Amino acid sequence: MVLAFFGTFFFMEFVAWFTHKFVMHGLLWNLHEDHHTHTNKTFFEKNDAFFLIFAIPSMLLLLLGSSNSSPLMMAIGFGIMAYGFCYFLVHDVFIHQRFKWLRNSDNIYFRAIRRAHKRHHKHLGKEHGECFGMLLVPFQYFKAEKAKKEA
């Protein structure tokens, strides 16, 4: 079950990348657009609907897994939930600072994530996007942050 949990957690990075690139910047751009353009005047964005889109499978797997005594379903549900929690902490708390719990970091990994995400937000439209993942970023951003730290 531990393997199912961690396998699901790491697979969710691909799911997030795929969904971000082809769904958020595609068919459901109308929900994601305000995240790039900041046209909303409230704390919540239409983009926050994706929280529910990702949370529903997790909740269903946890519910079905507990009612059917299926440790595999539970492990997968918890894997999705753990990824969602990490995504929330990295994206909403650390990068966009929608909650002021975590400010800056000298950690090269976190700085590389922030740099890649800024690169992603450089594009205000749905085309020409890059860096669609969240927890795994291209190596060039690690190199840039390492060089910056050593300078």
Secondary structure, 3 states (H helix, E strand, C coil): CHHHHHHHHHHHHHHHHHHHHHHHHHHCHHHHHHHHHCCCCCCCCHHHHHHHHHHHHHHHHHHHHHHCCCHHHHHHHHHHHHHHHHHHHHHHHHHCCCCCCCCCCCCHHHHHHHHHHHHHHCCCCCCCCCCCCCCCCCHHHHHHHHHHHHC
